[in-house]
């Protein structure tokens, strides 16, 4: 299993192959399209991320101590962004997720090439993923003390 930083570095490398931002957007769209569709039962209001202009559903499950994320969006670019986040963060422990510095977002130039609303949406997605990790961590600690 690769570390979050190893995965971030892979993403940075993948994006550095392209100079042109239109190509990078295409890469994002492709990533979004490759992602498995989210089970309709997870497309609930409860799973919708606040702060996103488009609709983004995020489902998190704790499997063998690791957080597994699944998500979907009705916007192509956003679907690609969440696919990137899942690629980097999913399958790691709550602690690894909470301790991670997600530097790849800056490094691939995502932040400055997104509209302010999309940028806020990206931050909202990251925040939501961390909230899930925090909740799973708290739950695990609670079970240890009982």
C-alpha positions in Angstrom: 0.0 0.0 0.0 1.4 3.4 -1.0 1.6 6.3 1.4 -0.5 9.4 0.9 2.6 11.3 -0.1 3.7 8.7 -2.7 0.2 8.9 -4.2 0.3 12.7 -4.2 3.7 12.6 -6.0 2.2 10.2 -8.6 -0.6 12.7 -9.3 1.8 15.6 -9.5 3.9 13.6 -12.0 0.9 12.7 -14.1 -0.2 16.4 -14.3 3.3 17.6 -15.1 3.2 15.7 -18.4 0.8 18.5 -19.6 1.7 22.1 -20.1 -1.7 23.2 -21.3 -4.5 23.6 -18.9 -7.1 22.4 -21.4 -5.2 19.1 -21.4 -5.2 19.0 -17.6 -8.9 19.6 -17.5 -9.3 16.8 -20.0 -7.2 14.6 -17.6 -9.5 15.5 -14.8 -12.6 14.7 -16.8 -11.2 11.4 -17.8 -10.4 10.6 -14.2 -14.0 11.4 -13.3 -15.4 9.2 -16.0 -13.2 6.3 -15.0 -14.6 6.4 -11.5 -17.2 3.8 -10.6 -20.7 5.1 -10.3 -22.0 5.6 -6.8 -24.7 3.3 -5.6 -28.0 5.2 -5.8 -28.7 4.3 -2.1 -25.8 6.6 -1.2 -27.1 9.6 -3.2 -28.9 11.0 -0.1 -29.1 14.6 1.1 -27.1 13.5 4.1 -24.2 12.6 1.8 -24.3 15.9 -0.1 -21.4 18.1 0.5 -22.2 21.7 1.7 -20.3 24.4 0.0 -20.2 22.9 -3.4 -21.9 24.6 -6.3 -22.6 21.4 -8.1 -23.9 18.4 -6.3 -21.3 16.1 -4.8 -22.2 13.0 -2.8 -19.5 11.5 -0.6 -19.9 8.1 1.1 -17.3 6.9 3.7 -17.0 3.5 5.3 -14.4 2.2 7.7 -13.1 -1.2 6.4 -10.5 -3.0 8.5 -9.4 0.3 10.1 -9.1 2.1 6.8 -11.4 4.8 5.4 -12.9 3.9 2.0 -14.4 6.8 0.1 -16.8 6.7 -2.8 -18.2 9.8 -4.4 -20.1 11.1 -7.4 -20.9 14.5 -8.8 -23.1 15.8 -11.6 -20.4 18.1 -12.9 -17.5 16.6 -14.9 -14.6 18.7 -13.6 -15.8 18.2 -10.0 -16.1 14.5 -10.5 -12.5 14.5 -11.6 -11.4 16.5 -8.6 -13.1 14.2 -6.2 -11.6 11.2 -8.1 -8.2 12.7 -7.5 -8.9 13.1 -3.8 -10.2 9.6 -3.5 -7.1 8.3 -5.3 -4.8 10.0 -2.8 -6.8 9.6 0.5 -9.0 6.5 0.2 -7.8 3.3 1.8 -5.8 5.0 4.6 -6.3 5.1 8.3 -8.1 8.0 10.0 -4.8 9.2 11.5 -3.0 9.1 8.1 -5.8 11.2 6.6 -5.9 13.7 9.4 -2.1 14.1 9.4 -1.8 14.4 5.6 -0.7 17.7 4.1 -2.4 17.6 0.7 0.3 19.6 -1.1 -0.6 18.1 -4.5 -3.5 20.5 -4.9 -1.1 23.5 -5.0 1.6 21.7 -6.9 -0.6 20.7 -9.9 -1.9 24.3 -10.0 -5.5 23.2 -9.3 -6.2 26.0 -6.9 -5.4 28.9 -9.2 -7.1 27.3 -12.2 -10.5 26.8 -10.5 -13.2 29.4 -10.3 -13.6 30.7 -6.7 -16.8 28.6 -6.3 -15.0 25.4 -7.4 -12.1 26.2 -5.2 -14.4 26.5 -2.2 -16.0 23.3 -3.3 -12.6 21.6 -3.3 -11.9 22.8 0.2 -15.4 21.6 1.3 -14.6 18.1 -0.1 -11.3 17.9 1.7 -12.9 19.2 4.9 -15.7 16.6 4.7 -13.2 13.8 4.1 -11.3 14.9 7.2 -14.5 15.1 9.2 -15.3 11.5 8.4 -11.8 10.5 9.4 -12.2 12.3 12.6 -15.5 10.7 13.3 -14.2 7.2 12.7 -11.2 7.9 14.9 -13.4 9.1 17.7 -15.7 6.1 17.3 -12.7 3.7 17.5 -11.3 5.4 20.6 -14.8 5.2 22.2 -14.9 1.4 21.5 -11.4 1.0 23.1 -12.5 2.6 26.3 -15.8 0.7 26.7 
